[in-house]
């Protein structure tokens, strides 16, 4: 059975690149009727952040990238589910020590007692000589007596992988093909740190083997480490998984996506009112392409279409304009009830409406939602868009708009609108539509010469959402006042 995993570190909010990695693992597992597992890589205890695990699981649950096994959040509680746990590395220290001992006994790892100061000196010296910084092997050949003496003296130590000299390590990456590296170009990687925690490189190999992972789908930043992982599999006599290294997500300047150029966490985008399904759809296409030109996918369609062979080698630019376009598409497709539900918190936060007024103003909210549907790309834009619509002190400066208002037919339209609005009891969308039809018939004003000047008088703009909906939301008195305010232009 196909088994893959997402194994992040709990170091803060979930980066969109991390969500894409999780998504690709999820899609492939579902496509192949396999299992998707979530494991927590917390071996670097200095980088842990409070609340990071909750943020991670909330982001996965909200976007529908839900693990079958491992760390899962159910009923607001984080639990571990499955037969291969624990799924948190800090709870597996005894397991790693067992395999460290195996490597030491086999002569494929060794104790290193070098201090940080000495290691820094070695690296700085190598840099000054123009050499690639790497461990110089000082502790590789310590005798058993020397090791015992140092251990009995309580000297701090690490355990390093003992790479053989001039040994070619080969692995096959499903995106990049066969990759070879000579051990002479690699460092004796630390496997066990002085604090008793394994490094990522040790833990990931042991965990992936014991958890029966068949495919490792991860970011290309791990590509340089994969030869060491492959050699560890060789040391243990284990069959390595298939490797898939995903291309980086890039900023507009084609550098790796960084928070210095704007929001990059899943939480940032959801907080701004991007729909989870739009974000998932967008991220799926950053580094993978379907066989056809389709761009809008449901999760079920993504699962059906997903193919590891169509993952690109080159980095994918995070095109925010395309994300906005895609999210706007999803907003337009929402049922009106769902649209109101999404909009309301943003309108409350912006004090457009109070929480206490929400229930009583549902009909008004429905009308507002219809107006905003085609005007916003994400929900955080809603208050500003409404402000533009509700703004009643607008100044008409556009030359084409002014020219339209100076047309003889516009002056007749002005008088007709005032007369009909003053004569009506309630100005709603239906009455507004009927009123414009009456004027069209009575004044013989049609098309652009009817609707555009009317819109300019009421909103100050030549284009925008359904004019009769705007009339409905603004109400009789406000619409009448706005039309009368352009009297000086109409003279």
C-alpha distance (Angstrom), angle and dihedral (degrees) to the residues before:
residue distance angle dihedral
X1 . . .
X2 3.79 . .
X3 3.81 111.2 .
X4 3.78 124.2 177.2
X5 3.78 134.3 165.6
X6 3.76 147.4 -152.6
X7 3.81 109.8 -140.8
X8 3.82 111.7 180.0
X9 3.79 129.9 167.3
X10 3.83 116.8 -115.5
X11 3.79 93.6 -121.1
X12 3.79 103.9 130.5
X13 3.78 139.6 -62.0
X14 3.79 118.1 -0.9
X15 3.82 111.7 -95.1
X16 3.80 115.0 -136.5
X17 3.82 87.3 -121.3
X18 3.79 89.2 58.9
X19 3.79 90.8 49.7
X20 3.81 89.6 52.0
X21 3.82 89.9 52.3
X22 3.80 90.3 50.1
X23 3.80 90.3 46.0
X24 3.82 94.4 52.9
X25 3.79 90.6 49.2
X26 3.81 89.9 48.6
X27 3.81 94.1 47.4
X28 3.79 93.6 48.6
X29 3.80 94.0 47.2
X30 3.81 91.5 49.5
X31 3.81 92.7 44.3
X32 3.80 90.6 53.5
X33 3.83 95.8 40.8
X34 3.78 87.2 -113.6
X35 3.79 135.9 130.3
X36 3.80 130.7 -89.9
X37 3.78 116.9 -151.0
X38 3.82 132.9 -165.6
X39 3.79 117.9 -149.8
X40 3.79 127.9 175.2
X41 3.82 118.0 -129.2
X42 3.81 101.6 -157.6
X43 3.81 101.1 148.2
X44 3.81 91.3 119.8
X45 3.78 97.6 71.0
X46 3.82 92.7 179.4
X47 3.82 92.0 68.4
X48 3.80 100.1 50.0
X49 3.81 116.6 123.8
X50 3.77 127.6 -158.7
X51 3.79 112.3 -108.5
X52 3.81 94.3 13.3
X53 3.82 94.2 120.0
X54 3.81 92.2 52.0
X55 3.82 90.2 47.4
X56 3.80 90.2 50.5
X57 3.79 96.2 49.6
X58 3.82 92.9 42.0
X59 3.83 90.2 52.9
X60 3.81 91.7 50.2
X61 3.81 93.1 46.2
X62 3.81 93.5 47.4
X63 3.81 92.7 49.9
X64 3.80 94.7 44.0
X65 3.82 94.9 -116.6
X66 3.79 92.5 130.4
X67 3.83 122.1 170.0
X68 3.78 122.2 -126.7
X69 3.79 91.7 -151.3
X70 3.78 141.8 15.2
X71 3.80 123.3 32.1
X72 3.80 110.9 15.1
X73 3.80 134.7 165.8
X74 3.78 115.2 -135.6
X75 3.81 125.3 170.1
X76 3.82 89.7 -6.5
X77 3.82 91.9 -56.3
X78 3.79 127.9 111.7
X79 3.80 110.6 -129.2
X80 3.80 137.1 170.2
X81 3.78 115.0 -124.9
X82 3.80 126.7 -173.5
X83 3.79 146.3 49.5
X84 3.82 98.3 -88.2
X85 3.80 101.7 62.9
X86 2.89 160.1 167.0
X87 3.81 87.6 79.9
X88 3.81 94.5 -171.5
X89 3.80 112.5 83.2
X90 3.81 95.3 -144.7
X91 3.83 86.3 62.7
X92 3.84 92.2 54.3
X93 3.82 101.1 60.0
X94 3.83 94.8 120.2
X95 3.81 89.4 53.4
X96 3.80 92.6 54.0
X97 3.81 93.0 46.1
X98 3.80 89.5 55.5
X99 3.80 91.0 56.7
X100 3.81 92.5 42.3
X101 3.81 87.2 57.3
X102 3.80 90.2 51.5
X103 3.80 91.4 54.3
X104 3.82 91.8 46.2
X105 3.82 91.1 49.8
X106 3.81 90.7 49.0
X107 3.80 91.9 50.2
X108 3.83 91.0 -117.7
X109 3.82 93.8 115.8
X110 3.79 134.9 34.3
X111 3.78 142.2 -164.3
X112 3.79 115.5 -101.0
X113 3.81 119.0 -160.5
X114 3.82 97.2 177.7
X115 3.80 114.3 134.0
X116 3.77 123.7 -127.4
X117 3.81 89.9 -111.3
X118 3.81 91.7 55.5
X119 3.81 92.3 47.2
X120 3.81 90.4 50.2
X121 3.82 90.5 50.5
X122 3.80 91.7 50.6
X123 3.81 92.8 49.0
X124 3.80 93.8 46.3
X125 3.79 91.1 49.4
X126 3.80 91.3 50.3
X127 3.81 91.2 49.1
X128 3.81 91.1 51.2
X129 3.81 88.9 53.9
X130 3.80 91.2 49.1
X131 3.80 92.1 -111.5
X132 3.79 127.4 139.0
X133 3.83 106.9 -98.7
X134 3.81 110.9 -114.2
X135 3.77 139.2 141.7
X136 3.81 111.2 -76.5
X137 3.80 95.8 -142.1
X138 3.80 96.9 -116.8
X139 3.82 93.3 150.4
X140 3.82 97.7 38.6
X141 3.78 95.8 99.0
X142 3.80 103.2 34.6
X143 3.79 111.8 145.2
X144 3.80 121.5 -116.4
X145 3.80 88.7 -110.5
X146 3.81 92.0 53.2
X147 3.79 91.7 48.2
X148 3.81 92.7 47.8
X149 3.78 91.4 48.8
X150 3.80 93.5 50.8
X151 3.82 92.6 45.6
X152 3.82 91.9 49.1
X153 3.81 89.0 49.5
X154 3.80 88.1 57.3
X155 3.79 95.0 -119.8
X156 3.82 112.7 168.5
X157 3.78 113.8 -110.6
X158 3.75 145.9 175.7
X159 3.79 128.5 -150.7
X160 3.80 117.8 -124.5
X161 3.78 132.7 -163.0
X162 3.81 110.2 -110.1
X163 3.76 104.2 -138.0
X164 3.81 116.6 -161.5
X165 3.77 117.2 -120.9
X166 3.80 120.7 -100.6
X167 3.80 94.1 -0.6
X168 3.81 117.6 150.4
X169 3.80 113.7 -137.6
X170 3.79 114.7 -159.7
X171 3.79 130.4 -171.3
X172 3.78 134.9 164.7
X173 3.78 117.7 -126.6
X174 3.81 113.1 -160.8
X175 3.82 91.1 -140.4
X176 3.80 102.5 35.7
X177 3.81 102.5 28.8
X178 3.82 126.8 -135.6
X179 3.81 114.3 -2.7
X180 3.81 124.4 -169.6
X181 3.79 130.4 -168.9
X182 3.79 132.1 176.6
X183 3.79 117.0 -131.8
X184 3.80 88.5 -132.1
X185 3.80 86.4 72.9
X186 3.82 94.0 50.7
X187 3.79 135.4 79.9
X188 3.81 127.0 -122.3
X189 3.77 92.0 -104.5
X190 3.81 120.2 -141.7
X191 3.81 109.3 -112.7
X192 3.80 100.5 176.9
X193 3.81 121.0 32.6
X194 3.79 126.1 -142.6
X195 3.83 89.9 -103.6
X196 3.81 91.0 62.3
X197 3.79 94.3 -106.8
X198 3.79 120.3 122.5
X199 3.78 120.0 -121.5
X200 3.78 119.1 -112.7
X201 3.81 89.7 -102.0
X202 3.80 94.1 60.2
X203 3.78 98.0 37.8
X204 3.80 96.3 46.9
X205 3.81 93.4 55.4
X206 3.80 94.8 46.2
X207 3.80 93.0 44.6
X208 3.80 95.9 45.8
X209 3.80 90.7 50.4
X210 3.80 96.6 45.2
X211 3.81 91.4 44.4
X212 3.82 91.1 51.1
X213 3.81 94.4 -121.2
X214 3.80 110.1 179.9
X215 3.82 99.4 -177.9
X216 3.80 128.7 35.5
X217 3.81 107.5 -159.0
X218 3.80 109.9 -179.8
X219 3.81 144.1 135.3
X220 3.78 121.9 -65.9
X221 3.81 91.0 -114.4
X222 3.83 85.6 81.5
X223 3.80 93.3 55.4
X224 3.87 94.9 93.3
X225 3.83 89.7 52.7
X226 3.79 95.6 50.2
X227 3.85 95.7 84.8
X228 3.81 88.8 59.4
X229 3.78 90.5 48.3
X230 3.79 90.1 48.5
X231 3.81 90.8 51.3
X232 3.81 90.6 51.1
X233 3.80 89.4 54.7
X234 3.80 86.7 51.6
X235 3.82 91.5 50.4
X236 3.80 92.2 52.8
X237 3.80 93.8 42.1
X238 3.81 91.2 -120.6
X239 3.79 128.6 145.7
X240 3.83 107.1 -112.9
X241 3.81 119.9 -131.2
X242 3.77 122.3 -114.0
X243 3.80 111.1 -88.4
X244 3.82 125.8 -136.6
X245 3.80 116.3 179.0
X246 3.80 113.5 -165.9
X247 3.81 123.0 -143.3
X248 3.79 118.1 -106.6
X249 3.79 121.5 -98.5
X250 3.80 107.5 -121.0
X251 3.79 138.5 -154.2
X252 3.79 120.4 -125.7
X253 3.81 88.1 -88.5
X254 3.83 87.7 58.6
X255 3.78 92.8 -113.6
X256 3.78 121.3 125.6
X257 3.81 111.6 -71.3
X258 3.76 107.9 -89.5
X259 3.80 135.0 -178.0
X260 3.80 88.3 -126.7
X261 3.80 86.9 80.0
X262 3.77 98.3 48.6
X263 3.78 141.4 -70.6
X264 3.79 114.7 -9.4
X265 3.80 105.3 160.7
X266 3.78 125.0 92.7
X267 3.80 88.9 -126.4
X268 3.82 91.2 55.4
X269 3.79 92.1 56.5
X270 3.81 95.9 42.7
X271 3.81 89.9 48.4
X272 3.80 89.8 55.1
X273 3.76 90.9 53.8
X274 3.77 104.1 -98.5
X275 3.78 110.0 152.8
X276 3.83 114.0 -116.8
X277 3.81 92.0 -130.8
X278 3.81 91.1 53.1
X279 3.81 92.0 49.1
X280 3.81 90.9 49.4
X281 3.81 91.8 47.7
X282 3.81 91.1 49.5
X283 3.81 95.5 46.6
X284 3.80 92.1 47.7
X285 3.80 89.0 62.6
X286 3.83 93.5 49.6
X287 3.78 99.4 95.4
X288 3.80 100.3 -4.7
X289 3.78 129.4 72.5
X290 3.80 129.0 -164.6
X291 3.79 122.5 -130.2
X292 3.80 92.6 -105.9
X293 3.81 134.5 39.2
X294 3.80 94.8 -94.0
X295 3.81 113.4 137.2
X296 3.80 105.6 171.5
X297 3.81 112.7 71.1
X298 3.77 134.6 170.1
X299 3.80 115.2 -143.2
X300 3.82 89.6 -102.9
X301 3.80 90.4 52.8
X302 3.80 91.3 48.5
X303 3.80 90.6 52.8
X304 3.79 90.8 49.8
X305 3.82 94.3 47.9
X306 3.81 100.4 37.8
X307 3.81 115.4 117.4
X308 3.81 125.3 169.6
X309 3.81 90.4 -147.6
X310 3.82 89.6 66.5
X311 3.81 95.3 58.9
X312 3.80 110.1 117.9
X313 3.80 125.8 -125.0
X314 3.79 96.0 -146.3
X315 3.80 124.7 74.5
X316 3.80 120.8 -93.6
X317 3.81 121.6 -131.3
X318 3.80 115.4 -127.6
X319 3.80 97.4 -126.5
X320 3.81 105.0 -163.6
X321 3.80 91.5 -173.3
X322 3.81 89.6 58.9
X323 3.80 91.4 46.7
X324 3.82 88.7 52.1
X325 3.79 91.3 49.0
X326 3.79 91.1 49.2
X327 3.79 93.6 46.7
X328 3.83 90.4 48.5
X329 3.80 87.9 54.2
X330 3.79 91.2 53.8
X331 3.81 91.0 46.8
X332 3.82 90.6 53.7
X333 3.81 89.7 52.0
X334 3.81 95.2 52.9
X335 3.81 118.9 110.4
X336 3.79 109.0 -111.2
X337 3.83 92.6 -111.1
X338 3.81 91.4 55.2
X339 3.80 90.8 44.8
X340 3.80 91.1 54.6
X341 3.81 90.5 46.9
X342 3.81 91.6 53.9
X343 3.81 94.9 43.4
X344 3.78 98.9 46.8
X345 3.85 99.3 73.5
X346 3.80 90.8 51.7
X347 3.80 92.3 49.6
X348 3.80 90.7 47.8
X349 3.81 92.0 48.9
X350 3.81 89.7 51.4
X351 3.84 91.3 48.8
X352 3.80 91.8 -119.0
X353 3.79 85.7 128.9
X354 3.81 132.3 3.0
X355 3.79 123.3 -120.6
X356 3.80 88.8 -117.2
X357 3.83 90.8 56.9
X358 3.80 95.9 50.4
X359 3.81 98.0 88.1
X360 3.80 93.9 45.6
X361 3.81 94.0 45.7
X362 3.79 99.7 49.3
X363 3.79 92.9 119.6
X364 3.83 90.2 51.8
X365 3.81 90.5 47.5
X366 3.80 90.6 52.6
X367 3.80 90.2 54.1
X368 3.80 91.8 46.5
X369 3.81 90.2 49.8
X370 3.79 90.8 53.4
X371 3.80 90.0 52.0
X372 3.80 93.7 47.7
X373 3.80 98.0 42.7
X374 3.82 94.2 89.1
X375 3.79 96.9 32.2
X376 3.79 104.6 60.2
X377 3.79 134.9 64.8
X378 3.81 94.9 -167.8
X379 3.78 131.6 9.5
X380 3.80 98.1 -108.2
X381 3.82 86.7 70.0
X382 3.81 91.8 62.0
X383 3.84 100.0 88.0
X384 3.80 92.5 49.9
X385 3.79 92.1 47.2
X386 3.79 90.4 50.5
X387 3.78 90.2 48.6
X388 3.79 89.0 56.9
X389 3.79 90.5 50.5
X390 3.80 94.9 45.3
X391 3.79 94.6 42.9
X392 3.81 105.4 116.1
X393 3.79 100.3 178.4
X394 3.79 95.1 68.9
X395 3.80 120.4 146.9
X396 3.80 117.7 -141.9
X397 3.79 107.4 -137.6
X398 3.79 104.1 146.8
X399 3.82 108.0 115.4
X400 3.80 94.3 -142.9
X401 3.81 91.2 49.7
X402 3.81 91.6 49.2
X403 3.81 90.7 48.4
X404 3.79 90.2 53.0
X405 3.80 92.2 51.2
X406 3.81 90.0 51.9
X407 3.81 91.9 57.3
X408 3.81 113.7 112.8
X409 3.83 90.3 -124.1
X410 3.82 90.5 55.1
X411 3.79 90.9 57.7
X412 3.81 89.6 53.7
X413 3.81 89.0 46.2
X414 3.80 89.9 52.1
X415 3.80 93.3 54.4
X416 3.82 92.7 43.1
X417 3.81 93.3 50.8
X418 3.80 93.2 50.3
X419 3.79 92.0 47.4
X420 3.79 95.5 49.2
X421 3.81 95.9 42.3
X422 3.81 92.0 49.4
X423 3.79 89.3 49.6
X424 3.82 95.0 50.4
X425 3.78 122.7 85.8
X426 3.82 98.9 -150.6
X427 3.78 125.4 17.5
X428 3.79 107.7 -149.4
X429 3.80 130.9 150.1
X430 3.80 94.1 -88.0
X431 3.83 93.0 50.6
X432 3.80 91.0 44.7
X433 3.80 91.1 53.5
X434 3.81 92.4 47.3
X435 3.80 91.7 46.7
X436 3.82 93.1 54.0
X437 3.80 90.3 49.2
X438 3.81 90.3 51.5
X439 3.80 91.5 51.0
X440 3.82 90.4 47.3
X441 3.79 89.8 55.0
X442 3.79 98.6 38.8
X443 3.82 99.9 40.3
X444 3.81 96.6 31.7
X445 3.82 90.7 -128.1
X446 3.81 113.8 145.9
X447 3.79 144.0 -176.2
X448 3.78 117.8 -26.9
X449 3.81 92.8 6.7
X450 3.81 89.5 57.9
X451 3.78 106.5 37.9
X452 3.79 101.8 33.4
X453 3.84 98.6 53.7
X454 3.81 89.6 43.0
X455 3.81 89.8 53.3
X456 3.82 91.8 47.2
X457 3.82 91.5 51.8
X458 3.82 92.2 50.2
X459 3.82 103.4 36.1
X460 3.81 106.8 13.6
X461 3.80 89.0 -123.1
X462 3.79 132.7 102.7
X463 3.81 95.0 -144.5
X464 3.77 136.4 31.9
X465 3.80 146.2 105.2
X466 3.79 126.0 -29.5
X467 3.81 105.8 -46.8
X468 3.79 94.5 -147.2
X469 3.81 90.2 55.0
X470 3.79 89.2 52.7
X471 3.80 89.6 50.6
X472 3.80 88.8 51.0
X473 3.82 94.2 50.2
X474 3.82 94.7 43.9
X475 3.77 95.3 45.1
X476 3.83 133.1 -143.9
X477 3.82 100.4 -67.1
X478 3.80 96.0 46.3
X479 3.82 93.6 46.9
X480 3.80 91.0 48.0
X481 3.80 92.3 49.4
X482 3.79 91.9 49.6
X483 3.79 93.6 50.8
X484 3.81 91.7 47.5
X485 3.82 89.9 50.0
X486 3.81 90.6 68.6
X487 3.83 92.1 56.3
X488 3.81 92.3 110.5
X489 3.81 90.3 57.2
X490 3.78 93.1 47.8
X491 3.82 94.0 55.4
